[in-house]
């Protein structure tokens, strides 16, 4: 099955969405890997700092130079740590959310670890439990001794804690972005579909309006002719031959006036054509939204029928427009006759509306051998379109006319591309120079 422009647009949107998702996923994986690396480095720095504290804490109390280095390293650091003795009494702590001076050293020294700790000290002990669950405590040794003097308990730096939540924050942002995108896309699609269906109903009324108006016009003409005949018959008076009651008044009028059978036949034929067209329009709209039946036919009679319909109605539109037809020998194509005739009529109607009171419209059917397509080309000498207008010509609801709902070309595009696997496009359009539409069907 050939890929239509509509299907191609859908595929491009799908690939764009997939590509965007892959880019977001790649960015997430890349940032997550960097977060892990930075987190590992932060953990390594924390461990190194804790080991330095364990190795130098006691010596710093007696060595002024080491004490200065110890203070310069520990004070700026945000590493939460607690120093305890061998029995588990905490004597020094920093960055754990508890004031280091909240408990004096004498109280800590006198506290028995087997007894209940004071409230402040209890908080410190709870943090020790949390730290030991994350990192193994580092023992403190006196210089020249093999036995531990105490332990350094340390937790995570604030940087490590923040880095841990960055991937979760990214996932949250991505989820919100996807949700908003989906809701926005769904809202746009719903609005677009609603506009299409509402416009479709109005377009149906617009399509039915022309033949109904024509029918009413023919009826009005017939009434005027009958009224005129009756007036002339009445003025004739005694000169009118006697007519039997069985023949009726209408027979007398028809017999004595210029209301001939040929005229009535012409009027009735036109009314019949318009009535048939009403049925054809209803049949066309009945096929929208379902898979139409296709048959292999010659498109020339279809195009010629559409041209003939509008040519008969040009005098009623008070337009002196010449429609030139050029039909080359073309192979049959697989189409639905009613829908394709609708497409041609839509383009012809636009060409007539754009042409004004005088001009020429060229309708051509040819076989394009290089693409193996049968092309229907309709060119006018009307107002034309700018590049921006031509780009939006097939968009739902877009129109350059003072009236109309902008769905004719949208439906034509769907019929040609979605139902027939063909293509429809504007080959040329310049303001004041006219427009050329091309409809191509694969052979």
Secondary structure, 3 states (H helix, E strand, C coil): CCCCHHHHHHHHHHHHHHHHHHHHHHHHHHHHHHHHHHHHHHHHHHHHHHHHHHHHCCHHHCCHHHHHHHHHHHHHCCCCEEEEECCCCEEEEECCCCCCCCCCHHHHHHCCCCCCCCHHHHHHHHHHHHHHHHCCCEEEECCCCCCEEEEEEECCCHHHHHHHHHHHHHHHHHHHHHHHHHHHHHHHHHHHHHHHHHHHHHHHHHHHHHHHHHHHHHHHHHHHHHHHHHHHHHHHHHHCCCCCCCCHHHHHHHHHCCCCHHHHHHHHHHHHHHHHHHHHHHHHHHHCCCCCCCEEECHHHHHHHHHHHHHHHCHHHCCEEEEEEEECCCCCEEECHHHHHHHHHHHHHHHHHHHCCEEEEEEEEEEECCCCEEEEEEECCCCCCCHHHHHCCCCCCCCCCCCCCCCHHHHHHHHHHHHHCCEEEEEEEECCCEEEEEEEEEC
